[in-house]
Amino acid sequence: MCENTRILASTALVATAGFAAADVKITGYAEIGIIGGDVYATDQWHTDIDVTFAMTGESDGGLAFGATVDLDENGAFNNTTQGGETYFLSYGALRLDMGDTDGAFDAAMKEVNLAGASIADDETTHAGFNGNSGLDGTFDGQIARVSYSAAGFTAGLSAEIDDTGVADPVWGLGLRYTTDFGGTAIGIGLGYQTQEDVADLLGVSLDASFGGGFSAAINYTTADIEGQSDDGTHMAIGVGYSMNALSIGVNYGEYEDWTLGCGTCDGYGIAATYDLGGGLAAHLGYGASDFGATDTDQYSLGLSMSF
């Protein structure tokens, strides 16, 4: 096993709710690196993590109780595929991210869902939304990205590998610049992502955070897709407002000749969140999709609880 680094963490949480005190201890262990050799189809990224929850308590009558959960033993994580876990290693302005992380294309580009959230993700699952994901997830979704940040600029390089050794890797390049202009925070992103003999993506984004809780973003991507005579395009725009307990966001997106996705389609989404305090929040969401021949919509209304 290739062991590049160990990340050890331990924390204790104490909670009382009319019962005797209960302790929850969390310990963790993680690895990142690369593995290869004759037993593998090709060299590939290696990431692994083990998280253990140990819980103990005692009743008012003095009866002790407890439980232990090992997430890795329950198959929650796999060393050559992502399952939602992320890892990082940094030194000064240089940083390595691995696992379920964005490629350099996505990391440089700004998404257009700027404020608010729904319990069913209605604002990000309509036909016009792609979140600048580009070719991320072409294989197992396990990505390695190296980035360097200085003077408002961040440059990144990423790779996602086909663990079977059959297809070429997905490579990504990204450059992002952020600055403040008269009290308005401005961000510019430029990304390129490619897989040989499949597609080349080039994207640009512009975002701004204004005074009074307002924000806006726009992005545009063109795709040179193998076997397709015309380039595919995607455009998206969004605005957001956040003030005190209320957050509202609206976004719209459309594809043209994008055979990697829904072809030619568009849609919009709306999300609103109101913070009720104490970890409780109310959510409203709506999404509408136009696939040309068919139209669909979706909505959600509910509460979220954070502890």
RAHU-V83583 format. One record per backbone hydrogen bond with DSSP energy under -0.5 kcal/mol. CO is the residue of the C=O (numbers start at 1). NH is the residue of the N-H. If there is no record, write none. Layout:
co->CO nh->NH
co->CO nh->NH
This chain:
co->1 nh->3
co->2 nh->4
co->6 nh->8
co->9 nh->28
co->11 nh->26
co->13 nh->24
co->15 nh->22
co->21 nh->58
co->22 nh->15
co->23 nh->56
co->24 nh->13
co->25 nh->54
co->26 nh->11
co->27 nh->52
co->28 nh->9
co->29 nh->50
co->30 nh->7
co->31 nh->48
co->32 nh->4
co->33 nh->46
co->35 nh->44
co->37 nh->40
co->44 nh->35
co->46 nh->33
co->48 nh->31
co->50 nh->29
co->51 nh->71
co->52 nh->27
co->52 nh->54
co->53 nh->55
co->53 nh->69
co->54 nh->25
co->55 nh->67
co->56 nh->23
co->57 nh->65
co->59 nh->62
co->62 nh->64
co->63 nh->59
co->65 nh->57
co->67 nh->55
co->69 nh->53
co->69 nh->71
co->70 nh->74
co->71 nh->76
co->72 nh->75
co->78 nh->81
co->79 nh->47
co->81 nh->78
co->85 nh->100
co->87 nh->98
co->89 nh->96
co->91 nh->94
co->93 nh->149
co->94 nh->91
co->95 nh->147
co->96 nh->89
co->97 nh->145
co->98 nh->87
co->99 nh->101
co->99 nh->143
co->103 nh->107
co->104 nh->108
co->105 nh->109
co->112 nh->114
co->118 nh->121
co->121 nh->124
co->121 nh->125
co->122 nh->125
co->126 nh->129
co->130 nh->133
co->133 nh->136
co->135 nh->138
co->140 nh->82
co->141 nh->143
co->142 nh->161
co->143 nh->99
co->144 nh->159
co->145 nh->97
co->146 nh->157
co->147 nh->95
co->148 nh->155
co->150 nh->153
co->152 nh->178
co->153 nh->150
co->154 nh->176
co->155 nh->148
co->156 nh->174
co->157 nh->146
co->158 nh->172
co->159 nh->144
co->160 nh->170
co->161 nh->140
co->161 nh->163
co->162 nh->165
co->169 nh->171
co->170 nh->160
co->171 nh->194
co->172 nh->158
co->173 nh->192
co->174 nh->156
co->175 nh->190
co->176 nh->154
co->177 nh->188
co->179 nh->186
co->180 nh->182
co->181 nh->184
co->183 nh->185
co->184 nh->181
co->184 nh->186
co->185 nh->209
co->186 nh->179
co->187 nh->207
co->188 nh->177
co->189 nh->205
co->190 nh->175
co->191 nh->203
co->192 nh->173
co->193 nh->201
co->194 nh->171
co->195 nh->198
co->195 nh->199
co->198 nh->226
co->199 nh->195
co->200 nh->224
co->201 nh->193
co->202 nh->222
co->203 nh->191
co->204 nh->220
co->205 nh->189
co->206 nh->218
co->207 nh->187
co->208 nh->210
co->208 nh->216
co->209 nh->185
co->210 nh->213
co->211 nh->214
co->213 nh->242
co->214 nh->210
co->215 nh->240
co->216 nh->208
co->217 nh->238
co->218 nh->206
co->219 nh->236
co->220 nh->204
co->221 nh->234
co->222 nh->202
co->223 nh->225
co->223 nh->232
co->224 nh->200
co->225 nh->228
co->232 nh->223
co->233 nh->256
co->234 nh->221
co->235 nh->254
co->236 nh->219
co->237 nh->252
co->238 nh->217
co->239 nh->250
co->240 nh->215
co->241 nh->248
co->243 nh->246
co->245 nh->275
co->246 nh->243
co->247 nh->273
co->248 nh->241
co->249 nh->271
co->250 nh->239
co->251 nh->269
co->252 nh->237
co->253 nh->267
co->254 nh->235
co->255 nh->265
co->256 nh->233
co->257 nh->259
co->258 nh->261
co->258 nh->263
co->262 nh->264
co->263 nh->258
co->263 nh->265
co->265 nh->255
co->266 nh->290
co->267 nh->253
co->268 nh->288
co->269 nh->251
co->270 nh->286
co->271 nh->249
co->272 nh->284
co->273 nh->247
co->274 nh->276
co->274 nh->282
co->277 nh->280
co->279 nh->306
co->280 nh->276
co->280 nh->277
co->281 nh->304
co->282 nh->274
co->283 nh->302
co->284 nh->272
co->285 nh->300
co->286 nh->270
co->287 nh->298
co->288 nh->268
co->289 nh->291
co->289 nh->296
co->290 nh->266
co->291 nh->293
co->294 nh->291
co->296 nh->289
co->298 nh->287
co->300 nh->285
co->302 nh->283
co->304 nh->281
